[in-house]
Amino acid sequence: MFERHKEFKEAIGSFILAFSELEYGLGIICSFTEFNLLRREQVLPNCLGLTLENKKKLITEYIYRYEPDIKPIWEKIRIEIDFLNTQRRFIAHGIERVYINDSIRAKVKSGSQMEEKLLTLSDLHEWTERLHTLNSGENGIIGSFYIDFVRRSVNRWNGFVTDEYKIIYLVVP
């Protein structure tokens, strides 16, 4: 009985940690939307403090304006973030207590009503795996998407500044 309770808590913790990595990664990416990259470290705390919606909005506006060729990749990432954030709302805000049976009942406010969902260990494991893929899989927010976004941001900056202010980076295979 207690082992099942522990499994749920571990699965919930794993999901929340992976989602935290996602939000932190988005904050880092947001800091590279700052035109003056010499100020990036100064704006980083503000970027990390943005809500998830504001992080997505800032990145979206930047991509649409300056990097439209990566828009399709970003749209896929955004759709996945939205799905997983919906699940996060139930996990982080809707669980009254962890039951010992095969599912957890979670309720969150949706408009003027309550929305209820039964969460299973299988659901939690699947969503956590999706978060890991979103974070560091193909086009990962803290992986290849991040690297490409930063490269583009630095190249954009370098195109506007004199040699003494250019940022030199090394891409290692």
DRENPA-3360 file (N, C-alpha, C; in nm, 2 decimals, always signed):
BEGIN
1 = MFERHKEF = +0.08/-0.12/+0.00/+0.00/+0.00/+0.00/+0.09/+0.13/+0.00 ~ +0.19/+0.13/+0.09/+0.27/+0.25/+0.09/+0.37/+0.26/-0.03 ~ +0.40/+0.14/-0.08/+0.49/+0.14/-0.20/+0.42/+0.21/-0.32 ~ +0.29/+0.19/-0.34/+0.21/+0.25/-0.45/+0.21/+0.40/-0.42 ~ +0.19/+0.44/-0.30/+0.18/+0.58/-0.26/+0.32/+0.65/-0.30 ~ +0.43/+0.58/-0.27/+0.56/+0.63/-0.30/+0.58/+0.64/-0.45 ~ +0.54/+0.54/-0.52/+0.55/+0.55/-0.67/+0.48/+0.67/-0.73 ~ +0.36/+0.70/-0.68/+0.29/+0.82/-0.73/+0.37/+0.95/-0.70;
9 = KEAIGSFI = +0.42/+0.96/-0.58/+0.50/+1.08/-0.54/+0.62/+1.09/-0.62 ~ +0.69/+0.98/-0.65/+0.81/+0.99/-0.73/+0.78/+1.03/-0.87 ~ +0.67/+0.97/-0.93/+0.63/+1.01/-1.06/+0.59/+1.16/-1.07 ~ +0.52/+1.21/-0.97/+0.48/+1.35/-0.97/+0.61/+1.43/-0.96 ~ +0.70/+1.40/-0.87/+0.82/+1.47/-0.86/+0.91/+1.48/-0.99 ~ +0.92/+1.36/-1.05/+0.99/+1.36/-1.18/+0.93/+1.45/-1.28 ~ +0.80/+1.45/-1.29/+0.73/+1.54/-1.39/+0.76/+1.68/-1.36 ~ +0.74/+1.72/-1.23/+0.76/+1.86/-1.19/+0.90/+1.90/-1.22;
17 = LAFSELEY = +1.00/+1.82/-1.19/+1.14/+1.86/-1.21/+1.17/+1.87/-1.36 ~ +1.11/+1.79/-1.44/+1.13/+1.80/-1.59/+1.07/+1.92/-1.64 ~ +0.95/+1.96/-1.59/+0.88/+2.08/-1.63/+0.96/+2.20/-1.59 ~ +1.02/+2.20/-1.47/+1.10/+2.31/-1.42/+1.22/+2.33/-1.52 ~ +1.28/+2.22/-1.56/+1.39/+2.23/-1.66/+1.35/+2.30/-1.79 ~ +1.23/+2.26/-1.83/+1.17/+2.32/-1.95/+1.15/+2.47/-1.93 ~ +1.09/+2.51/-1.82/+1.07/+2.66/-1.80/+1.20/+2.73/-1.79 ~ +1.30/+2.67/-1.73/+1.43/+2.74/-1.71/+1.49/+2.75/-1.85;
25 = GLGIICSF = +1.49/+2.65/-1.93/+1.54/+2.65/-2.07/+1.48/+2.76/-2.15 ~ +1.34/+2.77/-2.14/+1.27/+2.88/-2.21/+1.32/+3.02/-2.16 ~ +1.35/+3.03/-2.03/+1.40/+3.16/-1.98/+1.53/+3.19/-2.04 ~ +1.62/+3.09/-2.06/+1.75/+3.12/-2.12/+1.73/+3.16/-2.26 ~ +1.65/+3.09/-2.33/+1.62/+3.12/-2.47/+1.57/+3.27/-2.48 ~ +1.48/+3.30/-2.39/+1.42/+3.44/-2.39/+1.53/+3.54/-2.38 ~ +1.63/+3.51/-2.30/+1.74/+3.61/-2.28/+1.82/+3.64/-2.41 ~ +1.81/+3.54/-2.51/+1.88/+3.56/-2.63/+1.79/+3.63/-2.73;
33 = TEFNLLRR = +1.67/+3.68/-2.69/+1.59/+3.76/-2.78/+1.63/+3.91/-2.75 ~ +1.71/+3.94/-2.65/+1.76/+4.07/-2.62/+1.86/+4.10/-2.74 ~ +1.83/+4.22/-2.80/+1.92/+4.25/-2.92/+2.06/+4.27/-2.88 ~ +2.08/+4.35/-2.77/+2.22/+4.38/-2.72/+2.27/+4.26/-2.64 ~ +2.33/+4.16/-2.70/+2.37/+4.04/-2.63/+2.48/+4.07/-2.52 ~ +2.54/+4.19/-2.52/+2.63/+4.22/-2.41/+2.55/+4.25/-2.28 ~ +2.42/+4.27/-2.29/+2.33/+4.29/-2.18/+2.26/+4.16/-2.14 ~ +2.28/+4.06/-2.21/+2.20/+3.93/-2.19/+2.20/+3.89/-2.04;
41 = EQVLPNCL = +2.32/+3.89/-1.98/+2.33/+3.84/-1.84/+2.24/+3.93/-1.75 ~ +2.23/+4.06/-1.78/+2.15/+4.15/-1.70/+2.00/+4.13/-1.71 ~ +1.96/+4.09/-1.83/+1.81/+4.06/-1.86/+1.77/+3.92/-1.82 ~ +1.87/+3.83/-1.80/+1.84/+3.69/-1.77/+1.75/+3.68/-1.65 ~ +1.77/+3.74/-1.54/+1.68/+3.72/-1.42/+1.54/+3.76/-1.46 ~ +1.52/+3.87/-1.53/+1.38/+3.90/-1.57/+1.32/+3.80/-1.66 ~ +1.40/+3.74/-1.75/+1.35/+3.64/-1.84/+1.31/+3.51/-1.76 ~ +1.39/+3.48/-1.67/+1.36/+3.36/-1.59/+1.24/+3.38/-1.50;
49 = GLTLENKK = +1.21/+3.50/-1.47/+1.09/+3.54/-1.39/+0.96/+3.55/-1.46 ~ +0.97/+3.55/-1.59/+0.85/+3.56/-1.67/+0.76/+3.44/-1.65 ~ +0.63/+3.46/-1.67/+0.54/+3.34/-1.67/+0.56/+3.26/-1.79 ~ +0.52/+3.13/-1.79/+0.53/+3.05/-1.90/+0.47/+3.11/-2.03 ~ +0.36/+3.17/-2.01/+0.29/+3.23/-2.13/+0.37/+3.34/-2.19 ~ +0.43/+3.42/-2.10/+0.51/+3.54/-2.15/+0.64/+3.49/-2.21 ~ +0.70/+3.39/-2.16/+0.82/+3.33/-2.22/+0.79/+3.28/-2.36 ~ +0.68/+3.21/-2.38/+0.64/+3.16/-2.51/+0.61/+3.28/-2.60;
57 = KLITEYIY = +0.54/+3.38/-2.55/+0.50/+3.49/-2.63/+0.63/+3.57/-2.68 ~ +0.72/+3.59/-2.59/+0.84/+3.66/-2.63/+0.92/+3.58/-2.74 ~ +0.94/+3.45/-2.72/+1.01/+3.37/-2.82/+0.93/+3.37/-2.95 ~ +0.80/+3.36/-2.94/+0.72/+3.35/-3.06/+0.73/+3.48/-3.14 ~ +0.72/+3.60/-3.08/+0.73/+3.72/-3.14/+0.87/+3.74/-3.21 ~ +0.97/+3.70/-3.14/+1.11/+3.71/-3.19/+1.12/+3.62/-3.32 ~ +1.08/+3.50/-3.31/+1.09/+3.41/-3.42/+1.01/+3.46/-3.54 ~ +0.89/+3.50/-3.52/+0.81/+3.55/-3.63/+0.87/+3.67/-3.70;
65 = RYEPDIKP = +0.94/+3.76/-3.61/+1.00/+3.88/-3.67/+1.13/+3.86/-3.73 ~ +1.22/+3.78/-3.66/+1.36/+3.77/-3.71/+1.40/+3.63/-3.76 ~ +1.33/+3.53/-3.73/+1.37/+3.39/-3.77/+1.25/+3.31/-3.82 ~ +1.18/+3.36/-3.92/+1.06/+3.29/-3.96/+1.09/+3.15/-4.01 ~ +1.21/+3.12/-4.06/+1.24/+2.98/-4.11/+1.23/+2.88/-4.00 ~ +1.24/+2.91/-3.87/+1.23/+2.81/-3.77/+1.09/+2.81/-3.70 ~ +1.00/+2.89/-3.76/+0.86/+2.89/-3.71/+0.80/+2.76/-3.70 ~ +0.81/+2.67/-3.81/+0.74/+2.54/-3.80/+0.79/+2.45/-3.68;
73 = IWEKIRIE = +0.92/+2.46/-3.66/+0.98/+2.38/-3.55/+0.93/+2.44/-3.41 ~ +0.92/+2.57/-3.40/+0.88/+2.63/-3.28/+0.73/+2.60/-3.26 ~ +0.65/+2.60/-3.36/+0.51/+2.58/-3.35/+0.48/+2.44/-3.29 ~ +0.56/+2.34/-3.34/+0.55/+2.20/-3.28/+0.59/+2.20/-3.14 ~ +0.69/+2.27/-3.10/+0.74/+2.28/-2.96/+0.63/+2.34/-2.88 ~ +0.57/+2.45/-2.93/+0.47/+2.52/-2.85/+0.34/+2.44/-2.83 ~ +0.30/+2.36/-2.93/+0.19/+2.27/-2.91/+0.21/+2.17/-2.80 ~ +0.33/+2.11/-2.80/+0.37/+2.02/-2.70/+0.38/+2.08/-2.56;
81 = IDFLNTQR = +0.43/+2.20/-2.55/+0.44/+2.27/-2.43/+0.30/+2.29/-2.37 ~ +0.21/+2.34/-2.46/+0.07/+2.36/-2.42/+0.00/+2.24/-2.37 ~ +0.02/+2.13/-2.43/-0.04/+2.00/-2.39/+0.02/+1.96/-2.25 ~ +0.15/+1.97/-2.24/+0.21/+1.93/-2.11/+0.18/+2.03/-2.00 ~ +0.16/+2.15/-2.03/+0.13/+2.25/-1.93/-0.01/+2.23/-1.88 ~ -0.10/+2.18/-1.96/-0.24/+2.15/-1.92/-0.23/+2.03/-1.82 ~ -0.15/+1.93/-1.84/-0.13/+1.82/-1.75/-0.06/+1.87/-1.62 ~ +0.03/+1.96/-1.64/+0.10/+2.02/-1.52/+0.00/+2.09/-1.42;
89 = RFIAHGIE = -0.09/+2.16/-1.48/-0.19/+2.23/-1.40/-0.26/+2.13/-1.30 ~ -0.30/+2.01/-1.36/-0.37/+1.91/-1.28/-0.27/+1.86/-1.17 ~ -0.15/+1.83/-1.22/-0.05/+1.77/-1.13/-0.01/+1.86/-1.02 ~ +0.02/+1.99/-1.05/+0.08/+2.08/-0.96/-0.03/+2.15/-0.87 ~ -0.15/+2.16/-0.92/-0.25/+2.25/-0.85/-0.38/+2.17/-0.82 ~ -0.39/+2.05/-0.87/-0.52/+1.99/-0.85/-0.53/+1.87/-0.76 ~ -0.42/+1.82/-0.71/-0.42/+1.70/-0.63/-0.44/+1.74/-0.48 ~ -0.55/+1.69/-0.42/-0.57/+1.71/-0.28/-0.49/+1.62/-0.19;
97 = RVYINDSI = -0.48/+1.49/-0.23/-0.39/+1.40/-0.17/-0.37/+1.28/-0.26 ~ -0.26/+1.21/-0.23/-0.23/+1.10/-0.32/-0.30/+0.97/-0.26 ~ -0.38/+0.91/-0.34/-0.45/+0.79/-0.30/-0.36/+0.67/-0.33 ~ -0.40/+0.56/-0.27/-0.32/+0.44/-0.28/-0.37/+0.35/-0.39 ~ -0.48/+0.38/-0.45/-0.53/+0.29/-0.56/-0.46/+0.32/-0.69 ~ -0.52/+0.29/-0.80/-0.45/+0.30/-0.93/-0.45/+0.43/-1.00 ~ -0.52/+0.53/-0.94/-0.52/+0.66/-1.00/-0.54/+0.77/-0.89 ~ -0.51/+0.89/-0.93/-0.52/+1.01/-0.84/-0.63/+1.10/-0.91;
105 = RAKVKSGS = -0.72/+1.15/-0.83/-0.82/+1.24/-0.88/-0.76/+1.38/-0.86 ~ -0.76/+1.46/-0.97/-0.71/+1.60/-0.97/-0.82/+1.69/-1.02 ~ -0.84/+1.80/-0.95/-0.94/+1.90/-1.00/-0.88/+2.04/-1.00 ~ -0.91/+2.11/-1.11/-0.86/+2.25/-1.13/-0.98/+2.33/-1.18 ~ -0.97/+2.46/-1.15/-1.07/+2.55/-1.20/-1.05/+2.58/-1.34 ~ -1.16/+2.57/-1.42/-1.16/+2.59/-1.56/-1.28/+2.69/-1.59 ~ -1.25/+2.81/-1.61/-1.35/+2.91/-1.62/-1.42/+2.93/-1.49 ~ -1.55/+2.91/-1.49/-1.63/+2.92/-1.36/-1.66/+2.78/-1.31;
113 = QMEEKLLT = -1.61/+2.68/-1.37/-1.64/+2.54/-1.32/-1.51/+2.47/-1.28 ~ -1.53/+2.35/-1.22/-1.42/+2.26/-1.19/-1.40/+2.16/-1.30 ~ -1.28/+2.13/-1.33/-1.25/+2.02/-1.43/-1.18/+1.91/-1.35 ~ -1.22/+1.79/-1.38/-1.16/+1.68/-1.30/-1.09/+1.58/-1.40 ~ -0.98/+1.52/-1.35/-0.91/+1.43/-1.43/-0.86/+1.32/-1.34 ~ -0.86/+1.20/-1.39/-0.79/+1.09/-1.32/-0.66/+1.07/-1.37 ~ -0.56/+1.07/-1.29/-0.42/+1.06/-1.33/-0.37/+0.92/-1.29 ~ -0.30/+0.85/-1.38/-0.25/+0.72/-1.35/-0.10/+0.73/-1.35;
121 = LSDLHEWT = -0.03/+0.63/-1.29/+0.11/+0.62/-1.30/+0.16/+0.62/-1.45 ~ +0.09/+0.54/-1.53/+0.12/+0.53/-1.67/+0.12/+0.67/-1.74 ~ +0.01/+0.75/-1.70/+0.00/+0.89/-1.76/+0.12/+0.97/-1.71 ~ +0.15/+0.97/-1.59/+0.26/+1.05/-1.53/+0.40/+1.01/-1.60 ~ +0.42/+0.88/-1.62/+0.54/+0.84/-1.68/+0.55/+0.88/-1.83 ~ +0.44/+0.87/-1.90/+0.43/+0.90/-2.04/+0.46/+1.05/-2.05 ~ +0.39/+1.14/-1.97/+0.41/+1.28/-1.98/+0.55/+1.33/-1.95 ~ +0.61/+1.26/-1.85/+0.75/+1.29/-1.81/+0.84/+1.25/-1.92;
129 = ERLHTLNS = +0.82/+1.14/-1.99/+0.90/+1.11/-2.10/+0.89/+1.21/-2.21 ~ +0.77/+1.26/-2.24/+0.75/+1.36/-2.34/+0.82/+1.49/-2.30 ~ +0.82/+1.52/-2.17/+0.90/+1.64/-2.13/+1.05/+1.62/-2.15 ~ +1.10/+1.50/-2.12/+1.24/+1.47/-2.15/+1.27/+1.49/-2.30 ~ +1.19/+1.44/-2.38/+1.21/+1.45/-2.53/+1.20/+1.60/-2.57 ~ +1.10/+1.67/-2.51/+1.09/+1.81/-2.54/+1.21/+1.89/-2.50 ~ +1.26/+1.85/-2.38/+1.38/+1.92/-2.33/+1.51/+1.89/-2.41 ~ +1.53/+1.77/-2.43/+1.67/+1.73/-2.49/+1.66/+1.64/-2.61;
137 = GENGIIGS = +1.54/+1.61/-2.66/+1.53/+1.52/-2.78/+1.56/+1.60/-2.90 ~ +1.51/+1.55/-3.02/+1.53/+1.62/-3.14/+1.45/+1.76/-3.13 ~ +1.52/+1.87/-3.16/+1.47/+2.00/-3.15/+1.44/+2.03/-3.00 ~ +1.53/+1.98/-2.91/+1.51/+2.00/-2.77/+1.53/+2.15/-2.72 ~ +1.45/+2.19/-2.63/+1.46/+2.33/-2.57/+1.59/+2.35/-2.50 ~ +1.65/+2.25/-2.44/+1.78/+2.26/-2.38/+1.88/+2.18/-2.46 ~ +1.85/+2.16/-2.58/+1.94/+2.08/-2.67/+1.95/+2.15/-2.80 ~ +1.92/+2.08/-2.91/+1.94/+2.13/-3.04/+1.87/+2.26/-3.08;
145 = FYIDFVRR = +1.74/+2.27/-3.03/+1.67/+2.40/-3.06/+1.74/+2.52/-3.00 ~ +1.78/+2.50/-2.87/+1.86/+2.60/-2.80/+1.98/+2.64/-2.88 ~ +2.06/+2.54/-2.92/+2.18/+2.57/-2.99/+2.16/+2.65/-3.11 ~ +2.06/+2.61/-3.19/+2.03/+2.67/-3.32/+1.98/+2.82/-3.29 ~ +1.89/+2.83/-3.19/+1.84/+2.96/-3.15/+1.95/+3.06/-3.11 ~ +2.04/+3.01/-3.03/+2.15/+3.09/-2.98/+2.25/+3.13/-3.10 ~ +2.28/+3.03/-3.18/+2.36/+3.06/-3.30/+2.30/+3.17/-3.38 ~ +2.17/+3.16/-3.41/+2.10/+3.26/-3.49/+2.11/+3.40/-3.42;
153 = SVNRWNGF = +2.08/+3.40/-3.29/+2.09/+3.53/-3.22/+2.22/+3.59/-3.22 ~ +2.33/+3.51/-3.20/+2.46/+3.56/-3.21/+2.50/+3.61/-3.35 ~ +2.46/+3.54/-3.45/+2.49/+3.58/-3.59/+2.41/+3.71/-3.62 ~ +2.29/+3.72/-3.57/+2.22/+3.85/-3.59/+2.29/+3.97/-3.53 ~ +2.33/+3.95/-3.40/+2.41/+4.05/-3.33/+2.54/+4.08/-3.40 ~ +2.61/+3.98/-3.44/+2.74/+4.00/-3.51/+2.72/+4.08/-3.64 ~ +2.60/+4.07/-3.70/+2.58/+4.14/-3.83/+2.56/+4.29/-3.81 ~ +2.54/+4.33/-3.69/+2.51/+4.47/-3.66/+2.63/+4.55/-3.59;
161 = VTDEYKII = +2.73/+4.48/-3.54/+2.83/+4.54/-3.45/+2.96/+4.54/-3.52 ~ +3.05/+4.62/-3.47/+3.19/+4.62/-3.52/+3.26/+4.50/-3.46 ~ +3.38/+4.47/-3.52/+3.46/+4.35/-3.49/+3.49/+4.35/-3.34 ~ +3.51/+4.46/-3.27/+3.54/+4.45/-3.13/+3.43/+4.40/-3.04 ~ +3.31/+4.41/-3.09/+3.19/+4.37/-3.01/+3.13/+4.24/-3.06 ~ +3.19/+4.18/-3.16/+3.14/+4.05/-3.21/+3.16/+3.94/-3.11 ~ +3.07/+3.85/-3.11/+3.08/+3.73/-3.03/+3.13/+3.62/-3.11 ~ +3.24/+3.55/-3.07/+3.30/+3.44/-3.14/+3.26/+3.32/-3.06;
169 = YLVVP = +3.21/+3.22/-3.14/+3.17/+3.09/-3.07/+3.22/+2.98/-3.15 ~ +3.23/+2.87/-3.09/+3.28/+2.75/-3.15/+3.17/+2.64/-3.14 ~ +3.14/+2.59/-3.26/+3.04/+2.48/-3.26/+3.12/+2.35/-3.27 ~ +3.10/+2.26/-3.17/+3.18/+2.14/-3.16/+3.08/+2.03/-3.20 ~ +3.12/+1.94/-3.29/+3.03/+1.83/-3.34/+3.01/+1.73/-3.23;
% end
